[in-house]
């Protein structure tokens, strides 16, 4: 039962992690498509945010695939001590794991 709860929590968390950048990408792309952004500097800013959010989503997919490979025994992970107090930005679980090829 605990494993099912963990998987459910994981799916919920991953869904949220995808929803945020996709919502941003969609909103900014629609504004650009509909001609609502006239200023070229603003357009560049929107394109930059879209690119960053697309990259964030791609990294998330890669991490999910890595975790899937770990579960299948095709990859290994090692725990390393990490001082989270020194982290300058929010920490993701995957940053705490060192993923290596088996």
C-alpha positions, 0 to 999 in steps of 0.5 A: 500500500505504501508503494502505491501511495509513493507512486501516486505522489510521484505521478502527481508531482511530475504532472505538476512539474510538467503543467507549469512550464507547458502552461507558460509556453502555451500562454506566451506562444498564443500571445506571439501567434495572435500578434499581441506582442509588438515590441521586439525586446518583449518578443525576445524575452518571450522566446527566451522564456519559451526556450527555457521552459521547453528545456526544463521539460526536456530535462524532466523527461530525461530524469524520469527516463533515468529513474525508470531505468534505475527501477528496471535495474539498467542504471545505478545510483549512489547517495552522496552527502549534500549540504542543502543549506549551501544550495542557492536554488530550490533542490530537486531530488535528481540533483541529490542522486548521482546516476551512473550507467550500469 
